[in-house]
Amino acid sequence: MNLAPDPRLAQAHARVRRGEVLQAELLYLAVLHDDPHAAESARALAMLASQREDWPRACDFYQTVLRIDPADSTAVLELAQVLCQLQRPGPAATLLRQELQKRPGQHMGWLLLAETLDLLGDTFAASKARMQAVTRAQKAGVWTDVSNTHPAIVDRVLATIGKLRQERREYLMQSFESERREFGASALVRVERALLGYLGEVDTTPPDVRQRPKFLYIPGLPDMPYHDPLLQPWAPALAAGWHDLRDEAMSLLGDDQNFESFLGLKPGEIRPEYVGGSAPNPAWDALFFYRHGERYNANHARCPKTSSLIDSITLCRVDNQAPEVCFSILRPGSTIMPHHGVTNSRLVMHLPLVVPPDCALNIVGAGEHRWREGELMMFDDTYQHEAWNLSDQSRVILLMDCWNPYLDAAERQAIRQLVEAIDRFDEV
């Protein structure tokens, strides 16, 4: 097979450089006529047609390129732009979505999709596509400032980022508008200030340097590491059932297959920045009843008394976030390394079930807490904290998140709406 390039291509390229466009097109057409798979000629013809804004002809030749090579991503993006010029944003959006489903890392493809969806009037989908474009570009090390943005698209990228910032702000502010109307703006001052802090418009850094939420800080709440568990009205009922909970947890402890890594680690995987200790294989394991808001029905069925008790109390519910409830097992010789939680809108409740000697939770700079079986404790995990089990037995607690008791019903409802809106908008 003769793989040598057609010499007419070089002649055509040279004529384009000299501005002899008509003669170049005739050469490209001749090459394509003789070889219907000559993608280079088809692409050149499409580009020349686009330059003179002959959009129907450009569309035909880009479609020819894609018939020759359906995997040509550049041709897909260029065809989508031509379709928009032909006032056919619907087919352009379909084409881009199909391409991005196959190759989601193309930030320019997401930018084109956002602009196409703007033409269709699909505001939220356009904003989501803009978020994809900016997030993926910046993860790839571009679009973070002018120096790493191609000069030809600097203004376009700056406009995109500015528009995205405004759209995101409006969407998140609107997320708890129904609560604002129902309860009044004054009832949600702390929530609105938390959002402004999240958006970086005001400084809501906690005054205590030990407290650094990784996600969302609600200002104006009592800031303290440890809290009285009896601030939760359901706490006495939970504590009263601890014997049943311990019995069910103990019935599962003999078989490691009943538990999974709390951190989602694979068997044998070690992450010393999260879990360490003197054991050869230190581990923090769990049997989840709820995780990220998902109910683990099989585990509820295995522990019916625990399940009944958990579901009888008021759980913190936020889609894809909460509740999180589990038997938390810290294996012998294991240490949970110092870390911060995500938000002070939720606290962490512990009901200790099996506590060997030499086990403790420590909030850095605030002191240790040594668990006692059956005795509830509640703390704010946005303070840096750690835990250890220096014994030769497993430590078992019922661990659950719960609403910060200093939030009222209106604030809880608004925070739930806000966090779910952040999750919907920011998901990439």
C-alpha positions in Angstrom: 0.0 0.0 0.0 1.3 3.4 -1.0 1.3 5.6 2.2 3.1 8.5 0.7 1.1 11.8 1.1 -0.5 13.1 -2.1 1.9 15.9 -3.4 -1.1 18.0 -4.2 -1.7 18.5 -0.5 1.6 20.3 -0.1 0.8 22.4 -3.1 -2.6 23.3 -1.7 -1.2 24.2 1.7 1.4 26.5 0.0 -1.3 28.2 -2.1 -3.3 28.9 1.2 -0.2 30.5 2.7 0.1 32.7 -0.4 -3.6 33.7 -0.2 -4.5 31.7 -3.4 -7.6 30.2 -1.7 -9.6 29.3 -4.8 -6.7 27.4 -6.4 -6.1 25.7 -3.0 -9.7 24.6 -2.7 -9.6 23.1 -6.2 -6.6 21.0 -5.3 -8.1 19.9 -2.0 -11.3 18.9 -3.8 -9.3 16.9 -6.4 -7.5 15.0 -3.7 -10.8 14.3 -1.9 -12.4 13.2 -5.1 -9.6 10.7 -5.8 -9.5 9.5 -2.2 -12.8 9.8 -0.3 -10.8 9.0 2.9 -8.5 12.0 2.6 -9.4 13.6 6.0 -6.7 16.3 5.7 -8.3 17.6 2.6 -11.8 17.5 4.0 -10.7 19.4 7.1 -8.9 22.0 5.1 -12.0 22.6 3.0 -14.1 22.9 6.2 -11.7 25.4 7.7 -11.6 27.5 4.5 -15.4 27.5 4.3 -15.6 28.6 8.0 -13.2 31.5 7.4 -15.5 33.0 4.8 -18.5 32.1 6.9 -20.0 29.7 4.4 -21.5 27.7 7.2 -23.5 25.1 5.2 -20.4 24.1 3.2 -18.3 24.0 6.4 -20.9 21.8 8.0 -20.8 19.3 5.1 -17.0 19.0 5.1 -16.8 18.6 8.9 -19.3 15.8 8.6 -17.1 14.3 5.9 -14.2 14.5 8.3 -16.2 12.6 11.0 -17.4 10.0 8.5 -13.7 9.3 7.8 -12.6 9.4 11.5 -15.5 9.4 14.0 -13.0 9.8 16.9 -11.7 13.1 15.7 -12.5 15.2 18.7 -11.3 18.5 17.2 -13.7 18.1 14.3 -16.6 17.4 16.7 -16.0 20.7 18.5 -15.6 22.6 15.3 -18.7 21.1 13.8 -20.7 22.0 16.9 -19.6 25.7 16.5 -20.6 25.6 12.9 -24.0 24.2 13.8 -24.5 27.1 16.2 -23.7 29.5 13.4 -26.4 27.8 11.4 -28.8 28.4 14.3 -29.0 24.7 15.1 -28.0 24.7 18.8 -30.0 21.6 19.6 -28.0 19.3 17.3 -24.8 21.0 18.5 -25.6 20.3 22.1 -26.5 16.7 21.3 -23.2 16.3 19.5 -21.2 17.8 22.3 -22.9 15.8 25.0 -22.1 12.6 23.1 -18.5 13.6 22.7 -18.1 14.6 26.4 -19.7 11.4 27.5 -16.8 9.6 25.7 -14.1 12.1 26.6 -15.2 14.1 29.6 -11.8 15.7 30.2 -12.1 18.2 27.3 -12.6 21.6 29.1 -13.1 23.4 25.7 -15.8 21.0 24.9 -17.6 21.8 28.2 -17.2 25.5 27.5 -18.7 25.1 24.0 -21.6 23.1 25.5 -22.2 25.9 28.1 -22.4 28.5 25.3 -24.6 26.2 23.3 -27.0 25.7 26.2 -27.1 29.4 26.7 -28.5 29.7 23.2 -31.1 27.1 24.1 -32.1 29.0 27.2 -31.2 26.0 29.5 -29.7 28.2 32.2 -29.0 25.7 34.9 -27.5 23.1 32.5 -25.4 25.8 31.0 -24.1 26.8 34.5 -23.3 23.2 35.2 -21.4 22.9 32.0 -19.5 26.1 32.8 -18.6 24.6 36.2 -17.3 21.5 34.4 -15.2 23.6 32.0 -13.6 25.7 34.6 -13.0 22.9 37.1 -11.5 20.5 34.6 -9.3 23.2 33.0 -7.9 24.4 36.4 -7.3 20.8 37.5 -5.3 20.4 34.2 -3.3 23.5 35.3 -4.8 26.1 32.9 -7.2 29.0 33.2 -6.0 29.8 36.7 -4.6 33.1 35.5 -3.7 35.0 32.4 -0.3 33.4 32.2 -1.6 29.9 31.6 -4.5 30.8 29.4 -4.1 31.0 25.6 -4.1 34.6 24.5 -6.8 34.0 21.9 -9.3 33.0 24.6 -8.3 35.1 27.6 -11.3 37.4 27.4 -13.6 34.5 26.8 -12.3 32.5 29.8 -12.4 35.6 32.1 -16.0 36.2 31.0 -16.9 32.6 31.6 -15.4 32.6 35.1 -17.1 35.8 36.0 -20.5 34.6 34.7 -20.1 31.3 36.6 -19.3 33.0 39.8 -22.4 35.2 39.5 -24.6 32.3 38.5 -23.4 30.1 41.4 -23.9 32.9 43.9 -27.5 33.5 42.7 -28.3 29.8 42.6 -27.0 29.2 46.2 -28.7 32.3 47.6 -32.0 31.2 46.0 -31.6 27.7 47.5 -33.2 28.7 50.8 -35.5 31.5 49.5 -38.6 29.5 50.6 -37.3 29.4 54.1 -36.5 33.1 54.0 -40.1 33.8 53.0 -41.5 31.4 55.6 -39.3 32.4 58.6 -38.1 35.9 57.7 -34.6 37.0 56.7 -33.6 37.8 60.2 -34.1 34.1 61.2 -31.4 33.1 58.7 -28.7 35.7 59.2 -26.2 33.0 60.3 -26.9 30.8 57.3 -26.6 33.7 54.9 -23.3 34.8 56.4 -22.1 31.2 56.3 -22.8 31.2 52.5 -21.0 34.5 52.0 -18.0 33.0 53.8 -18.2 29.9 51.7 -18.2 32.1 48.6 -15.2 34.1 49.9 -17.1 37.4 50.1 -16.6 37.8 53.8 -14.1 36.3 56.3 -15.8 33.7 58.5 -12.6 32.0 59.7 -13.3 30.6 63.2 -11.6 32.6 65.8 -10.1 29.5 67.5 -7.1 28.3 65.4 -7.9 24.7 66.4 -11.2 24.8 64.5 -10.9 24.6 60.7 -14.0 23.2 59.0 -13.1 21.7 55.6 -16.4 22.7 54.0 -18.9 25.1 55.7 -18.6 27.1 58.9 -21.8 28.6 60.5 -20.7 31.7 62.4 -22.4 32.7 65.6 -22.8 29.3 67.1 -21.2 28.5 70.5 -17.7 27.4 69.6 -16.4 24.7 71.9 -14.8 21.4 71.3 -17.0 19.2 73.6 -20.7 19.6 74.0 -23.3 18.2 76.5 -24.9 15.2 74.7 -28.1 15.8 76.6 -28.6 18.9 74.4 -30.1 16.3 72.0 -33.6 15.5 73.2 -33.3 11.9 72.0 -30.0 11.2 73.8 -31.5 9.5 76.8 -33.3 7.0 74.6 -30.1 6.2 72.7 -28.1 5.7 75.9 -30.8 3.5 77.4 -30.4 1.0 74.5 -26.7 0.6 74.7 -26.7 -3.0 76.0 -28.8 -4.2 73.0 -26.5 -2.3 70.6 -23.4 -3.8 72.2 -24.8 -7.3 72.0 -25.5 -6.9 68.3 -22.1 -5.4 67.6 -20.3 -8.1 69.6 -22.1 -10.8 67.6 -20.5 -9.5 64.4 -17.0 -8.9 65.7 -15.7 -12.4 65.2 -15.9 -12.1 61.4 -13.9 -9.4 59.7 -16.1 -9.9 56.6 -18.8 -8.0 58.4 -16.9 -4.7 58.3 -15.3 -2.4 55.8 -12.7 0.3 56.0 -14.2 3.5 57.4 -12.0 5.4 54.9 -13.0 3.2 52.0 -9.5 1.6 51.7 -9.0 -1.7 49.9 -7.9 -4.8 51.8 -4.2 -4.4 52.7 -4.1 -0.7 51.7 -2.5 1.6 54.3 -2.9 5.4 54.4 -0.5 6.5 57.2 -1.7 10.1 56.9 -5.1 8.9 58.1 -4.5 5.8 60.2 -1.3 4.7 61.9 -0.1 3.0 65.1 2.0 0.2 66.4 0.0 -2.6 64.8 1.4 -4.2 61.6 -1.8 -3.4 59.8 -3.5 -0.6 61.8 -7.2 -0.2 60.8 -10.3 1.9 61.4 -13.3 -0.2 60.3 -17.0 0.2 60.3 -20.4 -1.4 59.8 -22.6 1.3 58.3 -26.2 1.8 58.9 -26.2 5.0 57.0 -23.4 6.6 55.0 -23.6 9.8 53.0 -27.4 9.7 53.5 -27.8 6.2 52.1 -29.5 3.6 54.2 -27.6 0.2 54.3 -30.6 -2.1 54.5 -28.7 -5.3 54.8 -26.9 -4.0 57.9 -30.2 -2.8 59.4 -31.5 -6.3 59.0 -28.5 -7.9 60.7 -28.9 -5.6 63.7 -32.7 -5.2 64.2 -32.5 -3.7 67.7 -29.9 -1.2 66.7 -31.9 -0.4 63.5 -35.1 0.2 65.4 -33.4 2.5 67.9 -31.6 4.5 65.2 -34.7 5.0 63.2 -36.7 6.1 66.2 -34.6 9.2 66.8 -34.4 12.4 64.8 -31.5 12.0 62.3 -29.7 14.7 60.5 -30.8 14.3 56.9 -29.0 16.0 54.0 -29.0 14.3 50.5 -25.7 12.7 49.7 -24.3 13.9 53.0 -26.1 12.7 56.1 -27.0 10.8 58.2 -23.8 8.9 58.8 -24.3 6.2 61.5 -22.1 3.1 62.1 -20.5 0.8 64.5 -17.0 2.3 64.4 -14.2 -0.2 65.2 -10.7 1.0 66.0 -8.5 -2.1 65.8 -5.8 -2.9 68.4 -2.7 -0.8 68.2 -4.3 1.7 65.8 -4.4 5.5 65.8 -6.6 7.8 63.9 -4.3 10.7 62.9 -5.2 14.3 63.6 -7.8 15.7 61.2 -10.7 18.2 60.9 -14.3 17.5 60.0 -16.4 19.3 57.4 -18.9 21.5 59.1 -19.9 22.8 62.5 -23.6 22.6 61.4 -23.3 19.0 62.5 -21.7 17.5 65.6 -20.5 13.9 66.3 -22.2 11.7 68.9 -20.4 8.6 70.3 -22.1 5.9 72.3 -19.2 3.7 73.5 -20.1 -0.1 73.4 -16.7 -1.8 74.0 -13.9 0.2 75.5 -10.6 -1.6 76.4 -8.0 0.1 78.4 -5.7 2.8 76.9 -8.3 4.1 74.4 -9.1 7.8 74.1 -10.3 10.6 71.8 -8.1 13.8 71.9 -9.1 17.2 70.7 -5.8 18.8 70.1 -5.2 21.6 72.6 -8.5 20.8 74.5 -7.7 17.6 76.2 -8.4 13.9 76.1 -11.7 12.2 76.5 -11.6 8.6 77.7 -14.8 6.7 76.6 -16.8 4.9 79.2 -19.1 2.1 78.0 -22.7 3.3 77.8 -21.9 7.0 78.4 -22.7 9.3 75.6 -20.2 12.0 74.4 -20.7 14.7 71.7 -18.0 16.9 70.1 -17.4 19.2 67.3 -15.2 17.4 64.8 -14.2 20.6 63.0 -11.7 21.0 65.8 -8.5 19.1 65.1 -8.9 15.7 66.8 -7.4 12.2 66.9 -8.1 8.9 68.6 -6.1 5.8 69.6 -6.4 2.3 70.8 -3.2 1.1 72.5 -4.8 -2.1 73.8 -4.9 -5.6 72.3 -8.7 -5.6 71.8 -11.0 -3.7 69.4 -12.7 -0.6 70.5 -16.3 -0.3 69.3 -18.6 2.7 69.5 -21.8 3.7 67.8 -20.8 6.8 65.8 -23.3 9.2 64.3 -23.6 12.7 63.1 -26.3 15.0 64.4 -27.5 18.5 64.0 -25.7 21.1 66.1 -28.3 21.7 68.8 -27.8 25.4 68.8 -29.4 25.6 65.3 -33.1 26.2 65.2 -35.6 24.4 62.9 -35.5 27.2 60.3 -31.7 27.2 60.2 -31.5 23.4 59.9 -34.0 23.5 57.0 -32.1 26.3 55.2 -28.7 24.6 55.7 -30.0 21.4 54.3 -31.3 23.2 51.2 -28.0 25.1 50.8 -25.8 22.1 51.2 -27.9 20.1 48.7 -27.7 23.0 46.3 -23.9 23.2 46.6 -23.8 19.5 45.9 -26.0 19.8 42.8 -24.2 22.8 41.4 -20.6 21.8 42.1 -20.8 18.1 41.1 -18.2 17.4 38.4 
